[in-house]
Amino acid sequence: MSVALNSETTIDLLRHGEPLGGGRYRGQLDDALSEKGWQQMWQAVADRSDWQQIITSPLQRCQAFADSLGEQHGLPVHSEQRFCEVGFGAWEGKDRVEVEQQFPGQLARFYRDPVNQRPPGAEPLDEFLSRVRNGFDELLPRFAGQTVLIVAHAGVIRAIMSHALEIPPAAMYRIHVKNAGMTRLSTDGERSFKLLSHGAA
């Protein structure tokens, strides 16, 4: 996770707004933002324009807004495949009630032990964390000294925070990431990352 020394790099992590269909385990399903979701995203960024780069998940609930924001401010937008949401396997497209009906007790087991109690067919947590970490570590030296916005998913934001702040994978689901919530991290390349804010909207 090395970046150029003495160059302050600021990373803003913005979760997508509400997608069409409301609260579900989407994983890698490519649902678009709802009208409310678009409103949440524009409210989250307000009149800010201090970013030099925008990095986004290629899923349209992130990419569509990132492209619009980039166009509005004349900012480059880079799509990063490794920032797709974690694959939820058999849970994808289902809400919590449907998951509980189809897989009784599995939700509770998952949140107690997200490493070993994965949904059927889900992406292994270590593989997910590895791909997000690799994508994040590659962008740090490339954009050292800049302020970068990453538009992504709750799981990806948790994975980046866990990596940057050395939070054990088993504890990452204790981090609440709300729709259109903004998290800010910074580093000068010499000291560890600092968490400057979390959940702002």
VEXSELUM-285484 format. One record per residue: residue number from 1; residue in one letter; z negated, y, x negated of N, C-alpha, C in turn. Coordinates in Angstrom, 2 decimals. Each point is the difference from the previous one (the first is absolute). Layout:
<atoms>
   num   residuo       nzz       nyy       nxx      cazz      cayy      caxx       czz       cyy       cxx
   NUM         a         Z         Y         X         Z         Y         X         Z         Y         X
...
</atoms>
This chain:
<atoms>
   num   residuo       nzz       nyy       nxx      cazz      cayy      caxx       czz       cyy       cxx
     1         m      0.00     -1.20     -0.83      0.00      1.20      0.83      0.00      1.25     -0.87
     2         s      0.73     -0.02     -1.10     -0.03      1.13     -0.93      0.98      1.08      0.43
     3         v     -0.42      1.26     -0.10      0.86      1.14      0.25     -0.17      0.96     -1.16
     4         a      0.86      1.00     -0.06     -0.07      0.95     -1.11     -1.36      0.69     -0.02
     5         l     -0.62      0.06     -1.17     -1.32      0.58     -0.12      0.02      1.49      0.29
     6         n     -1.11      0.48      0.59     -0.23      1.41      0.25      1.02      0.61      0.98
     7         s      0.68     -0.82      0.76      0.89      0.50      1.05     -0.54     -0.50      1.33
     8         e     -0.52      0.89      0.79     -0.63     -0.39      1.26      1.07     -0.50      0.99
     9         t     -0.15     -1.23      0.41      0.90     -0.58      0.99     -0.78     -0.17      1.29
    10         t      0.56      0.51      1.09     -0.65     -0.09      1.30      0.85     -0.86      0.91
    11         i     -0.63     -0.98      0.63      0.70     -0.91      0.91     -0.61      0.16      1.39
    12         d      0.83      0.41      0.95     -0.41      0.04      1.40      0.55     -1.23      0.70
    13         l     -0.85     -0.69      0.73      0.37     -1.21      0.73     -0.06      0.32      1.49
    14         l      1.13     -0.07      0.68      0.07      0.34      1.42      0.42     -1.23      0.79
    15         r     -0.87     -0.42      0.91      0.37     -1.12      0.86      0.92      0.49      1.11
    16         h      0.94     -0.87      0.41      0.88      0.35      1.10     -0.80      0.26      1.28
    17         g      0.61      0.73      0.93     -0.60      0.23      1.31      0.15     -1.20      0.91
    18         e     -0.36      0.19      1.26      0.05     -1.09      0.98      1.43     -0.48      0.21
    19         p      0.25     -1.31     -0.14      1.34     -0.52      0.27      0.19     -0.28      1.50
    20         l      1.25     -0.19      0.38      0.29     -0.44      1.36     -0.71     -1.34      0.26
    21         g     -0.62     -0.10      1.15     -0.69     -1.24      0.34     -1.49      0.03     -0.26
    22         g     -0.50      1.12     -0.59     -1.44      0.14     -0.20     -0.57     -0.89     -1.07
    23         g     -1.31     -0.29      0.13     -0.73     -0.70     -1.05      0.28     -1.49     -0.04
    24         r      0.73     -0.43     -1.03      0.30     -1.41     -0.19     -0.01     -0.31     -1.49
    25         y     -0.11     -1.28     -0.32      0.17     -0.42     -1.39      1.51     -0.08     -0.26
    26         r      0.56      1.06     -0.56      1.45      0.04     -0.18      0.44     -0.68     -1.28
    27         g     -0.76      0.16     -1.05      0.44     -0.54     -1.28      1.36      0.56     -0.36
    28         q      1.00     -0.86     -0.10      1.32      0.44     -0.43      0.99      0.12      1.16
    29         l     -0.48     -0.03      1.24      0.85      0.35      1.14      0.38      1.47     -0.13
    30         d      1.24      0.33      0.33      0.51      1.34     -0.30      0.02      0.88      1.25
    31         d     -1.17      0.25      0.58     -0.09      0.87      1.17      0.09      1.47     -0.41
    32         a      0.63      0.79      0.85      0.11      1.44     -0.23     -1.28      0.71      0.44
    33         l     -0.15      1.25     -0.42     -1.11      0.82      0.47      0.20      0.37      1.46
    34         s     -1.10      0.07      0.74      0.04      0.54      1.36      0.05      1.53     -0.09
    35         e      0.21      0.64      1.12     -0.02      1.47      0.03     -1.36      0.51     -0.48
    36         k     -1.07     -0.67      0.45     -1.34      0.37     -0.47     -0.11     -0.18     -1.52
    37         g      0.59     -1.08     -0.52     -0.05     -0.26     -1.43      0.67      1.10     -0.81
    38         w      1.15      0.48      0.48      0.67      1.12     -0.67     -0.90      1.24      0.00
    39         q     -0.61      0.29      1.14     -0.89      1.16      0.09     -1.17     -0.13     -0.97
    40         q     -0.57     -1.21     -0.08     -1.12     -0.22     -0.92      0.41      0.27     -1.45
    41         m      1.20     -0.43     -0.37      0.45      0.18     -1.38      0.22      1.46     -0.34
    42         w      0.66      0.73      0.89      0.23      1.43     -0.29     -1.32      0.76     -0.02
    43         q     -0.94     -0.38      0.85     -1.32      0.65     -0.03     -0.73     -0.31     -1.30
    44         a      0.19     -1.21     -0.52     -0.69     -0.41     -1.22      0.45      0.81     -1.21
    45         v      1.30      0.28     -0.08      0.49      0.76     -1.16     -0.08      1.51      0.24
    46         a     -0.09      0.41      1.27     -0.10      1.42      0.36      1.08      0.80     -0.72
    47         d     -0.41      1.06     -0.69      1.00      0.82     -0.71     -0.01     -0.27     -1.50
    48         r     -0.54     -1.15     -0.41     -0.07     -0.31     -1.43      1.38     -0.30     -0.57
    49         s      0.22      0.43     -1.23      1.28     -0.27     -0.67     -0.20     -0.03     -1.51
    50         d     -1.20     -0.45     -0.44     -0.31      0.04     -1.44      0.38     -1.28     -0.74
    51         w      0.68     -0.93      0.69      0.39     -1.24     -0.66      1.31      0.22     -0.78
    52         q      0.15     -0.76     -1.08      1.27      0.01     -0.73      0.85     -1.23      0.30
    53         q     -0.65     -1.07      0.49      0.69     -1.25      0.29     -0.60     -0.63      1.26
    54         i      0.85     -0.69      0.75     -0.48     -0.81      1.12      0.44     -1.44     -0.25
    55         i     -0.95     -0.91      0.06      0.28     -1.44     -0.11     -0.34     -0.61      1.35
    56         t      0.84     -0.89      0.49     -0.25     -0.55      1.33      0.29     -1.49      0.08
    57         s     -0.74     -0.66      0.87      0.38     -1.35      0.43      1.36      0.09      0.68
    58         p      0.85     -1.02     -0.15      1.30      0.04      0.67     -0.06     -0.29      1.49
    59         l     -1.14     -0.44      0.52     -0.10     -0.25      1.44      0.07      1.33      0.74
    60         q      0.71      0.02      1.14      0.38      1.26      0.61     -1.18      0.82      0.52
    61         r     -1.14     -0.61      0.26     -1.15      0.80      0.44     -0.54      0.88     -1.14
    62         c      0.44     -0.27     -1.21     -0.32      0.85     -1.16      1.23      0.77     -0.47
    63         q      1.12     -0.72     -0.18      1.20      0.58     -0.61      0.57      1.15      0.82
    64         a      0.02     -0.11      1.32      0.63      1.04      0.83     -0.73      1.33     -0.17
    65         f     -1.33     -0.05      0.00     -0.75      1.25     -0.19      0.15      0.51     -1.42
    66         a     -0.08     -0.88     -0.98      0.14      0.43     -1.40      1.34      0.70     -0.22
    67         d      1.07     -0.55      0.58      1.32      0.62     -0.14      0.02      1.38      0.66
    68         s     -0.61      0.13      1.19     -0.02      1.28      0.69     -0.80      1.04     -0.78
    69         l     -1.14     -0.43     -0.55     -0.83      0.92     -0.78      0.72      0.42     -1.28
    70         g      0.64     -0.96     -0.66      0.74      0.32     -1.21      1.12      0.98      0.27
    71         e      0.71     -0.22      1.11      1.10      0.91      0.34     -0.53      1.40      0.30
    72         q     -1.13      0.08      0.70     -0.56      1.30      0.35     -0.38      0.82     -1.23
    73         h     -0.53     -0.68     -1.03     -0.50      0.71     -1.18      0.89     -0.16     -1.24
    74         g      1.14     -0.67      0.16      0.88     -0.18     -1.15     -0.60     -0.87     -1.08
    75         l     -0.73     -1.05      0.40     -0.68     -0.88     -0.95      0.73     -1.33     -0.11
    76         p      0.03     -0.58     -1.20      0.59     -1.34     -0.14     -0.87     -1.05      0.67
    77         v      0.65     -0.96      0.66     -0.70     -1.08      0.68      0.45     -1.32     -0.61
    78         h     -0.97     -0.79     -0.48      0.28     -1.29     -0.63     -0.58     -1.11      0.89
    79         s      0.84     -0.94      0.39     -0.45     -1.15      0.78     -0.48     -1.09     -0.95
    80         e     -1.21     -0.51      0.25     -0.60     -1.01     -0.88     -0.29     -1.27      0.81
    81         q      0.81     -1.03     -0.24     -0.11     -1.26      0.73     -1.39     -0.63     -0.15
    82         r     -0.62      0.21     -1.14     -1.31     -0.62     -0.24     -1.11      0.65      0.81
    83         f      0.29      1.11      0.68     -0.99      0.65      0.85      0.16     -0.38      1.47
    84         c      0.77     -1.07      0.29     -0.01     -0.56      1.36     -1.39     -0.52      0.32
    85         e     -0.33     -0.02      1.28     -1.30     -0.51      0.42     -0.12     -1.49     -0.33
    86         v     -1.25     -0.46     -0.08     -0.26     -1.42     -0.21      0.57     -0.80      1.16
    87         g      0.56     -1.17     -0.30      0.50     -0.86      1.05     -1.13     -0.71      0.72
    88         f     -0.09      0.17      1.32     -1.10     -0.57      0.79      0.32     -1.35      0.61
    89         g      1.14     -0.57     -0.34      0.31     -1.34      0.49     -0.01     -0.09      1.52
    90         a     -0.74     -0.98      0.53     -0.02     -0.28      1.43     -0.63      1.11      0.83
    91         w     -0.69      0.94     -0.64     -0.61      1.11      0.73      0.98      1.13      0.29
    92         e      1.13      0.01     -0.66      0.90      1.16      0.11      0.47      0.18      1.44
    93         g     -0.07      1.25      0.47      0.39      0.35      1.36     -1.08     -0.18      1.03
    94         k     -1.17     -0.54     -0.39     -1.08     -0.26      0.95     -1.12      1.03     -0.16
    95         d     -0.66      0.32      1.12     -1.18      0.84     -0.09     -1.24     -0.88     -0.20
    96         r     -1.15      0.63     -0.11     -1.22     -0.75     -0.31     -0.34     -1.01      1.10
    97         v      0.22      0.39      1.26     -0.31     -0.90      1.11      0.90     -1.24     -0.06
    98         e      1.28      0.22     -0.26      0.94     -1.13     -0.07     -0.31     -0.91     -1.18
    99         v     -0.38      0.58     -1.13     -0.37     -0.81     -1.16     -1.22     -0.86      0.33
   100         e     -1.00      0.61      0.62     -1.22     -0.74      0.32      0.28     -1.11      1.00
   101         q      0.89      0.25      0.96      0.34     -1.03      0.99      0.73     -1.18     -0.65
   102         q      0.91      0.31     -0.91      0.81     -1.05     -0.61     -0.71     -0.69     -1.16
   103         f     -0.84      0.75     -0.71     -0.71     -0.53     -1.17     -1.49      0.34      0.11
   104         p     -0.74     -0.66      0.88     -1.40      0.36      0.26     -0.84      0.03     -1.27
   105         g     -0.72      1.10     -0.19     -0.92      0.12     -1.12      0.64      0.40     -1.32
   106         q      1.34      0.01     -0.05      0.64      0.24     -1.29     -0.12      1.46     -0.46
   107         l     -0.01      0.92      0.94     -0.17      1.41     -0.37     -1.30      0.22     -0.75
   108         a     -1.08     -0.53      0.54     -1.31      0.16     -0.64     -0.02     -0.64     -1.38
   109         r      0.60     -1.19     -0.10      0.05     -0.68     -1.31      0.82      0.80     -1.00
   110         f      1.10      0.58      0.46      0.86      0.80     -0.88     -0.74      1.20     -0.56
   111         y     -0.68      0.73      0.86     -0.67      1.22     -0.47     -1.23     -0.32     -0.85
   112         r     -0.59     -1.18      0.18     -1.09     -0.42     -0.88      0.53     -0.43     -1.37
   113         d      1.17     -0.63     -0.02      0.55     -0.54     -1.24      1.52      0.16      0.00
   114         p      0.51      1.24     -0.24      1.45      0.24      0.06      0.78     -0.67     -1.11
   115         v     -0.69     -0.46     -1.03      0.70     -0.67     -1.10      0.39     -1.42      0.39
   116         n     -0.93     -0.73      0.61      0.22     -1.43      0.28      0.33     -0.32      1.45
   117         q     -0.34      0.90      0.91      0.24     -0.27      1.43      1.20      0.81      0.50
   118         r      1.17     -0.28     -0.57      1.21      0.73      0.35      0.56     -0.49      1.34
   119         p      0.72      0.87      0.72      0.71     -0.48      1.20      1.00     -1.08     -0.38
   120         p      0.31     -0.92      0.90      0.98     -1.05     -0.31      1.34      0.62     -0.43
   121         g      0.49     -0.43     -1.15      1.28      0.49     -0.49     -0.04      1.38     -0.63
   122         a     -1.19      0.57     -0.16     -0.10      1.35     -0.55      0.28      0.02     -1.50
   123         e      0.40      1.17     -0.48      0.18      0.21     -1.43     -1.35     -0.16     -0.70
   124         p     -0.08     -0.79     -1.06     -1.27     -0.13     -0.73     -0.47      1.37     -0.50
   125         l     -1.29      0.25      0.11     -0.51      1.32     -0.34      0.25      0.34     -1.46
   126         d     -0.15     -0.97     -0.90      0.22      0.31     -1.42      1.44      0.40     -0.27
   127         e      0.95     -0.63      0.71      1.42      0.36     -0.19      0.28      1.40      0.54
   128         f     -0.58      0.32      1.14      0.15      1.34      0.58     -0.58      1.06     -0.94
   129         l     -1.22     -0.22     -0.46     -0.64      0.97     -0.89      0.79      0.17     -1.29
   130         s      0.55     -1.08     -0.51      0.76      0.05     -1.24      1.26      0.85      0.17
   131         r      0.74     -0.20      1.10      1.24      0.76      0.16     -0.29      1.49      0.21
   132         v     -1.04      0.32      0.77     -0.34      1.42      0.19     -0.46      0.60     -1.32
   133         r     -0.85     -0.71     -0.72     -0.50      0.50     -1.28      1.14      0.25     -0.98
   134         n      0.95     -0.92     -0.06      1.13      0.17     -0.91      0.83      1.23      0.36
   135         g      0.23      0.20      1.29      0.74      1.18      0.43     -0.74      1.28     -0.33
   136         f     -1.29      0.00      0.22     -0.83      1.19     -0.26     -0.06      0.30     -1.50
   137         d     -0.22     -1.02     -0.81     -0.11      0.21     -1.44      1.32      0.51     -0.60
   138         e      1.12     -0.38      0.59      1.28      0.47     -0.52      0.26      1.47      0.32
   139         l     -0.49      0.46      1.15      0.28      1.40      0.35     -0.90      0.98     -0.75
   140         l     -1.17     -0.46     -0.49     -0.92      0.92     -0.66      0.59      0.66     -1.24
   141         p      0.53     -0.74     -0.96      0.57      0.68     -1.16      1.27      0.79      0.34
   142         r      0.74     -0.48      1.00      1.25      0.68      0.35     -0.26      1.39      0.57
   143         f     -1.11      0.15      0.73     -0.29      1.27      0.65     -1.29      0.63     -0.52
   144         a     -0.34     -0.30     -1.24     -1.23      0.54     -0.60      0.00      1.53      0.05
   145         g     -1.15      0.55      0.38     -0.15      1.44      0.06      0.49      0.61      1.29
   146         q      0.49     -0.82      0.92      0.53      0.51      1.26     -0.95     -0.32      1.15
   147         t      0.33      0.57      1.15     -0.69     -0.33      1.24      0.97     -0.79      0.86
   148         v     -0.38     -1.24      0.31      0.90     -0.95      0.64     -0.58     -0.42      1.35
   149         l      0.86     -0.07      1.00     -0.39     -0.50      1.32      0.55     -1.41      0.17
   150         i     -0.87     -0.95      0.34      0.41     -1.36      0.35     -0.21     -0.19      1.49
   151         v      1.08     -0.29      0.73     -0.08     -0.27      1.44      0.05     -1.51      0.16
   152         a     -1.07     -0.58      0.52     -0.09     -1.45      0.01     -0.88     -0.49      1.15
   153         h     -0.52     -1.20     -0.16     -0.71     -0.72      1.05     -1.48     -0.13     -0.36
   154         a     -0.81     -0.35      0.98     -1.44     -0.13     -0.25     -0.27     -0.99     -1.12
   155         g      0.66     -1.16      0.04     -0.23     -1.01     -1.03      0.40      0.47     -1.38
   156         v      1.12      0.70     -0.09      0.47      0.51     -1.29     -0.96      1.05     -0.53
   157         i     -0.47      0.87      0.87     -0.95      1.04     -0.43     -1.31     -0.64     -0.46
   158         r     -0.46     -1.01      0.72     -1.21     -0.71     -0.44      0.24     -0.66     -1.37
   159         a      1.18     -0.58     -0.17      0.30     -0.67     -1.27      0.02      0.99     -1.16
   160         i      0.60      1.16      0.21      0.04      1.03     -1.05     -1.40      0.50     -0.30
   161         m     -0.78      0.27      1.04     -1.38      0.47     -0.21     -0.82     -1.06     -0.73
   162         s      0.16     -1.26      0.39     -0.75     -1.08     -0.65      0.34     -0.08     -1.48
   163         h      1.28      0.16     -0.30      0.47     -0.06     -1.39     -0.51      1.21     -0.79
   164         a      0.21      1.19      0.53     -0.36      1.22     -0.72     -1.50      0.17     -0.17
   165         l     -0.78     -0.43      1.00     -1.45      0.20     -0.01     -0.77     -1.27     -0.35
   166         e      0.72     -1.06     -0.36     -0.61     -1.26     -0.42     -0.91     -0.59      1.07
   167         i      0.51     -0.01      1.23     -0.71     -0.60      1.13      0.44     -1.47      0.11
   168         p     -0.92     -0.94      0.10      0.40     -1.41      0.08      0.89     -0.27      1.21
   169         p      0.99     -0.86     -0.13      0.89     -0.31      1.12     -0.74     -0.43      1.26
   170         a     -1.08     -0.75     -0.16     -0.75     -0.47      1.16     -0.59      1.13      0.82
   171         a     -0.14      1.20     -0.61     -0.62      1.14      0.69      1.02      1.00      0.52
   172         m      1.29     -0.22     -0.23      0.99      1.04      0.32      0.12      0.28      1.49
   173         y     -0.27     -1.00      0.85      0.12      0.23      1.43     -1.19      0.76      0.58
   174         r     -0.95      0.35     -0.84     -1.09      0.89      0.44      0.46      1.46     -0.02
   175         i      1.15      0.27     -0.59      0.53      1.36     -0.06      0.78      0.27      1.27
   176         h     -0.44      0.96      0.78      0.70      0.36      1.24      1.11      0.99     -0.34
   177         v      1.21     -0.31      0.44      1.15      0.87     -0.22      0.61      0.30      1.37
   178         k     -0.18      1.19      0.49      0.48      0.33      1.34      1.46      0.43     -0.02
   179         n      0.64     -0.07      1.16      1.37      0.47      0.11      0.11      1.45     -0.44
   180         a      0.96      0.29     -0.87      0.26      1.34     -0.53     -1.18      0.56     -0.79
   181         g     -0.88     -0.87     -0.47     -1.09      0.43     -0.87      0.51      0.20     -1.42
   182         m     -0.56      0.99     -0.69      0.42      0.33     -1.36     -1.14     -0.26     -0.98
   183         t      0.33     -0.65     -1.12     -0.95     -0.27     -1.07      0.56      0.62     -1.28
   184         r     -0.87      0.63     -0.80      0.46      0.63     -1.25     -0.75     -0.60     -1.19
   185         l      0.77     -0.45     -0.99     -0.51     -0.51     -1.26      0.56      0.86     -1.13
   186         s     -0.73      0.09     -1.10      0.55      0.72     -1.16     -0.49     -0.64     -1.29
   187         t      0.78      0.21     -1.07     -0.37     -0.48     -1.33      0.66      0.89     -1.03
   188         d     -0.64      0.15     -1.15      0.63      0.73     -1.10      0.56     -0.96     -1.05
   189         g     -0.01     -1.29      0.31      0.53     -0.99     -0.91     -1.00     -0.50     -1.02
   190         e     -1.13      0.69     -0.10     -1.02     -0.39     -0.98     -1.21     -0.59      0.70
   191         r     -0.42      0.66      1.06     -1.12     -0.50      0.79      0.52     -0.83      1.17
   192         s     -0.89     -0.76      0.62      0.38     -0.79      1.14      0.37      0.91      1.17
   193         f      0.68     -0.60      0.99      0.36      0.76      1.18     -1.24      0.53      0.71
   194         k      0.15      1.19      0.60     -1.02      0.58      0.85      0.50      0.00      1.44
   195         l     -0.90     -0.31      0.92      0.30      0.12      1.43     -0.41      1.39      0.45
   196         l      0.96      0.83      0.34     -0.30      1.39      0.37     -0.23      0.17      1.49
   197         s      0.69     -0.79      0.80     -0.20      0.06      1.46      0.56     -1.25      0.63
   198         h     -0.52     -0.34      1.16      0.49     -1.20      0.70     -0.10      0.22      1.50
   199         g      1.09     -0.30      0.70      0.00      0.05      1.45      0.33      1.35      0.59
   200         a      0.33      0.99     -0.86      0.33      1.31      0.52      1.29     -0.07      0.79
   201         a      0.10      0.81      1.04      1.21      0.05      0.81      0.31      1.43      0.38
</atoms>
